[in-house]
């Protein structure tokens, strides 16, 4: 197993906890004072692409990519000549073929295309309280950057202010808040995607959405995620709220109506309850039954009026992966998100995250293989998004290339959330009267922020860019977390453009598996991507023997 280092002296980054392959700590704390690469990118934007102390230092790569199988063991191929996909208004002249002219816009969808300025989307931010607390930053930041944000499962069901009449939702203020914050700054790029699980279907979330928002919404069916193979969980500390959730039809553990449990709570021996969602498709006992049920669900959503429908699937085995791809193709879905094992933004059981499911690289390699089988049969493959441990621009390039030409987006779960945490902490420190409302943790700015300045215009590299976009009067309504999100996205965009320019690919649809090589034989075997000294070796020998 590759051991990630906790600090990078070249970039000046350091992890508070044990880093994952993504570069994030295994436990990403909303109160953190820095300074991992994602955290700093929210402040500095694309400046974080480069080593620090230019003019006074030199730097060299640690090159620890040859140990173990994973995305870290994929390397990006570069070329010394050529240009591919140069935008129509430019030429192949070196004055035009510069990385800032690389087009990283993408689109996904079957009949209706959804455009995105950058090929990323958020993970599903649902009933976990951290999503609700920092939603203005997540939603407004995504809308300003022009990429999709996903509202996860159970948002309506856990909302104490929502109203069910005869078992169906008639009022959903939290869901409405989330949608309207995004839509306020939506300008035609990106989308808001609403996820639906068993309880959401029972509560009539789909019917509520189509009646209120029509086809402004993309609806997503859910087959699990990479973090766990059971339903979603949250932790609640209030007995009355636990009983409310039990009455709403959720599984609550331990039972908040059990007299012994109530007594244990009253004596403070029990301090919290876990709310769980149900497993889906437990009454399906064959592939054929599961397919029929799935197609019925899609058909019902189309009859309601939904024009754009997507599916999110988790880190299940090969049979389930093939089902997700084939069923999505047959149902003409707009996007299939395939989430590798190890992720998680909420309360997924720890050892389940550690030991369950197929890790991202192996799962995504098979996804490409299965998509190609369908494409070779003449079956239109759904647009694909890969998820599972991504945070940097190299992750974006590698995952897009590994699944090319089927992959259109990269799904980033925990990483973009850091922008919301950091921005809210800075805003709360500068405006203490609003700290509680903002869910800020800091009373004063820490040295890790003060080195950039003490005013937001100094602290955030994207501050003036955002102000220019929304106008000075509207700037007062933009949370600092959204500005931080723009800094992070700008760093990813600039880095992706640079990798693409080096690979001589000037538009996203030109990225291919030929742009990747592997750093060890194990990763070569799993992915089918050639080992680095084997790639293009035949072409090399032709040159030498000509």
N, C-alpha and C positions, 0 to 999 in steps of 0.2 A: 504494500500500500504506500502511495506517495505521501510523504509527510510535508505538509505545507508550512512554510516559514512564517513567523509572526510579524516580521518587519521587512520592509524593502527600503534600504538606505538610499537607493537611487531616486525613488519617488518621495521619500520622506514619510512613508506610511507605516502604521503599526496597528496590529490587531490587539484589542483588549483581551479577547479570549482565543480559543483554539480555532484557527481558520479552516474553512471548508475549501474544496477545490475552486469554488466561486470566488474566493478571497474574502467572503463575509465570515464573521465569527459564527460558530455553531449556535450560539445564543446571541442574537442581535437585539440589544437593549435600547428602548426608545430614549433613555436618558444618557446614552453614551456621549462622551465628550471627544470622541475621535481616537485615531485618525486612520481608518482603513481607506483603501483606494476609492471605494464608492462614496464614503463620507466626504472626503476631500474633493472629489469630482463635483459634488453638489455646490461647492463654493467656487472652485477654480475653473470649472468647465474644461475646455480642451487643453488648457495649460497642463493638466494632469497627464497628458500623453507623453510628456517629456521629463527626463531626469532634472532634478533641481540643481541650483547653483551653477548655471551655465556660465562658462568663462573662468570658473575657479575649480572645476572638477572634471574628471572623466568617469565613464561608467561602462560596465560590462555585464552581459547576461549571465545568470546563474545556470541556464540551460539544463534544468532538472526535468526534462520531458521524457526521458527514456525508461522511467521506472513505472511498471504497472500499466494496466489498460484503462483508458479514460480519455476524455476530451483533451486533457493536458498533453497526451501523447500523439495528438494530431498536430501537424505543423502546416503552415500555409506556404504554398508554392509561390515563388516570384519568378518573373521573366524579364529578360534583358531587351526584348524587342516586341513590337506589335501594339495594337490597340483594338479593343473590341467593345462594341456597344456605345460608341461615341454619340452623344445626343445630336439630333438632326441639325441643330443650329450651329454646331461646331464642326471642326475638321480634325484630321489626325495630326495636325501640326503640333509640335511640342508646346507652343504657346496656348493651345486649347486643351491639351491632354494633361491637365494638372488635377491634383486630387480634389481641389475645391469644386471642380466641375463634374465630379462623379455624381450620378443621379441615384440616390438611395430610396427614392419613393417606391412604394409597392402597392399592390391591390390584391384583394381576395374576394371570392364569391363565385357563385354559379351563374345565375342570370343577372343579378344585381351586383355590381362591383363596389366594394368599399375601399376607398383610397386612404393611404397612410403616408405621412411625410417621412417616417423612419420605420424600418421593418421590425417593430417591437410592439408588444402588448403587455398589459399587467397580468399577473396571476389573478385568480378569483379572490376578491376581497369581500367576504360575506359577513357572517354573523359574529366573527371574532371582534371583540370590542375595540381592538386596535384599529380596525378598518373604519369603524364609525367615528372614532375620536379624531382621526387624521384625514377623513374623507375629503374635506375641502382642498387640501394640498394635493392628494392623489388625483382627484377628478379634474380640478382646474389645471393642474400641471399637465396632465395627459391631453386635455383639450387644447391647451396652448401649443403643445408640441405636435399635436396631430396624430396621436396613436390611440388605439382602443383601450378602454378600461373595462374590466369585468367586475360586475356586481355578483358576488358569490351567493351560495344557497342560504336559505333560512332567514334572510333579512326581514321579511314580512312576519314570519312566524314568531320571532323573538321580540318584536316591537310591541311594547306594552300599550302604545297609543294606537296600534292598528286595530281595526274592527272587523270581526267575522260575523256575518249574518247568514244563518242556516249553513254554517260550515264554509262559507265563501268570503273572501276578502272584499270589503266594501270601502275600506279606508286604510291607507298604508303610508303614513307621513314620513317614515325613515326612508323607504324606497323612493318616494317622490323627491325627498331632499337630495338623495344621491343622483338621481337622474337630472334634476333641474340644475344642480351645480355644474354638471358636465355640459349640459345643453346651452347654458348661458354663454359659454366661450367656444362652443363647437362652430367650426367654420367650413365644414365640408370634408375635412380630413379626420380619420379616426372613426370611432363609433362607441356606443355604450352597449355592452352585452350583458344580459340578465340571465343568470344561471338558475336552473330549476331542478330540484330533487324530488324525492317521494312526497315529503310533507308539503312542499311548494305546490306540487300538482294537486294534492288533496285540497289545499286551501284556495285553489282557483287563481293562482298568481298569473298564469298565462292569460286567462280570460280578463282579469283586471288590467293587465298591461295593454292588451290589444284594444280594449275599449277606451282607455285613457290616452295612450300614446301612439297607437297604430304602428306603422312600419318605421317609425323613428327608432325602434328598438330591435336589436338582434336577440333572439332567445336561444339559450344553450341548454341542451340536455347534458346530463352528467353521468358518466360511468367512473366514478372514483377519481383519484388523484395519485400523484407520486408519493405522497407522504404516508398514506395508509390505505388499507383495503377494507375499512369499515366506514360507516357514515361519519359526518363531521361532528366535532365536539366543541363545546365552550364550557368554561367554568363559571359558576355563579355562586355568590357568597351570601345571598339573601334567601331565607326560607320562603318568604312570600313569593318572590320571583320564581324560585324553583317550582313551587306549586302551580304558579301561573303557566309555566312551560309544560308541566305535566298535563294540565288541563287543555293546553293547546295541542296535545297529542304526541309530544316528544317523549323519548326515553330519558328519564332522569335517574341518576345513580348517585347515592342510594335513594330509595323512594321517599320523597319529601312528605308523604301522607302517612307513612309508617309511624305509629306512636313512639316506638323505641328510637327511631331516627330523630323525631322531633325532640324527644327528651335529650338525646345526645347533642343535638344542636344547641338546645337551651343551656346545657352545662358547658358549652364552648369546647367540647371535645371534638365535635364535627364543625368545621369552619367553611366548607364549600361543597357544592354538588356539581356533577358533570352531566351536561345535557348532550345527548347523542341523537343523531339522525338514524333512520332505518337503512338497512341494506336494500338495494334495488334488485328486482328480478328474482327474488327468492322462490317464486312459484313457477319459474322457467327451468326446465330440466333437460333441455337439449338446445343445440344451435338453432334448429328450425323454429322451436317455440320462441326463443329469444329474438330471432329475426322478425318473426311475425308481430310480436309485441312492440318491438322497436319501430317497425314500419307503421304500425297502427298509431303510435305516439306521434310520429312525424306527420302522418296524414291528418290527425286531429288538429295539430298546430297549424297546418296549412288551411284547413277548413275554417279555423278561427280567423285567418287572414294574415298570418305571419309569412312574409316573403323571404326572410333571411333566418336560417336555422343552422346552428352549429352543434358540435359534440365535443365534450372534453372526456378523455379516457386516461386511466392511470397506468401504473407500472405492472400490469398483469402479464401473464405468460403469452406465448406465441399464438395460441388459439384465439384468445380474446383480442389480441392486437389485429389479427387477420379479420375477425368479425367487425371490429370498429372501422377498419379501412373499407372492407367490402360493403358493409351496410351503409356507411356514409356515402359511398359511391352510388349504390343503388337508389338511395333516398335523395340523391342530388343535393347533399348538404353543402353549405357555403364554406365551412372550415372544420377541420378536425385537429384538435390540440392533443398531442401525445406527451404525457408527463412522466419523466423518468423517476426512479426511486430516489428518495433522500430529501426531497423538498418538504416544505411545510411552513405556513405562516401563523399558525395558531396553537392548537393544543393537541396535536397529533401525538399518540403514545411514543415515547422516545425510542424504546427498543424496536418498535415497529418500523420507525423511520430508519433505524440502523440495519435491520435484518430482513425487511420484507421487500419483495419485488425486484424488478429488473433495472439495474442502473442505466442512466440516461444513454450513454454511448451505445451499449449493446442493444437497447430497445430501439433507438433511433436508426441504427444500422439495419436492423431487421425491418423497420417501417419502410425504409427506402426500398429494400428488396421486395417487399410485398406490394408496394405501390407500382414498382416497375413491372411486376408480373401482370397486374391489371392493365397497365398502360400498353403493354405488349399485346394484350388481347383486344385492344381497341376500346377498353372501358375508360371513361373519363374519371380520373382520380380526383378526389376532393382536394382543395388547397389545404396545406398542412402547416401547422405551427408546432415547433418542438419546445418543450419546457423541461426544467429539471436541473437547477444548479448553475444558472447563467447570470453573469453580472457585468461582463466586460465586452469590449468591441471584438476581441479575438474570439470570444464565445459566440458572438453573433455571426461572424463570418464562417466559422467552422460548422455551426449547426445548419446555416443556410446552404453551405456547400455540400455537406454530407447528405442532405435530403434533396438536393437539386435534381430536377427542376420543379419538384413538387412543393418544397418549403417556401412559404411566402412571408412568414413572420417568426420571430423568436419571442417566446413568452418568458418574461422575467417576473419572478414572484417576490422574493424578499427585498431584492436590491433597490427597486424604485421607492419602496416604503421608507428607506433611510432618509430620502429627501424630505418627506413629511415630518419625520421625527426631528431632524436637524433644524429645519426651517421654523417649526413650532417652538423649539427650545430657544432659538435666537430671538424670535419675535416676542416670546414670553419674557425673556430677560430684558429686552429693550422697552417693553410696555407691560410692567408688572401688574397693572390693574386688569389686564386681559389674560394673565397667565393661566388661570384655571379654565377659562373658556377655550383657550388654545391647547390645553393639555401639555403646557410647557413644564419642564422639570427644573430649569436653571434659574437661580436668583440673579446671577451675574454672568456675563460672557466669560468663558474659560480662556486661558492663554492660547489654546489651539485655534480659537476663533479671532481673538484680539490681534493676532499677528497679521491678520488681513485688514483690520480696521475696527472701528466702533460704530459705524453707521452702515445701514444696509447697502447703500450705494457703493461702499468700499468692500463690503464683505462678499457680496454675490457678483460673480463675473457677468451674469446674465441680467442684472437689474435694469440697466438702461435699455437693453434689447426688449425686455418684457414691457417696460414703460412705453417704448416706441410703438409696440404692437397694440396695446390696449388704450393708450392715452393717459395723460397725467391725472385726470380726474378719476378714472376707473382704477388707477393703481392702488388706491386706498382699499379696494375690495379684494386685492390679490394677496392671498396668504404667502408668507415667506417660504413655506414649504413648496408651493407651486413654482416660485422663482428658483428654488434649489433643484426641483425636478427638471427645469429647463437647463440648468447648468449641467446636470448629470446627462441628460439626453444630448446636449451639445457635444460633450466629451465622447459619448458613444458614436454619434454621427461622424464627427471628425476622424475618429480612429478607424471606423468602418470604411470611410472614404479613402483613407491612406492605405489600408490593406488592399482594397479593391484596385486602387491605382497601381500598386506594386504588382498585382496579379494581372494588370493590363485589362481590367474589366471596368468599364465606365458606366454601366447601368446594371441594376441588380439582377436582371434576368439573364445576364451573361455569366454569373457565378456558376461553377460546375464542380463536380467531384474531382476533376483533374487539377483543381486548385489546391488540393490537399495531398499531403504525404504523411506517412506514419513514422514515428520515432522508435518503434520496437515491433518485433514480429508478432507479439500477442495482439496488439492493436490492429496490425495488418490482417491477421486471421479473422478477427471479429468483424471488421468493417469492409474488407475487400479493397481498401485503399492501399496502394503499393508502398512498400518500405522506401525510405527516402533515397537510397542509392540505387534502387531498382527503377524508380519512376523516371521515364524518359531515357533510360539507359540504351535502349535500342536506337533511338534517334542520335544519341551521343556516338555510338559505335559507327553509325552510317557516316557521320561527319568525319570521324577519324580514319575510316577505311575508304573514303571517296577519293 
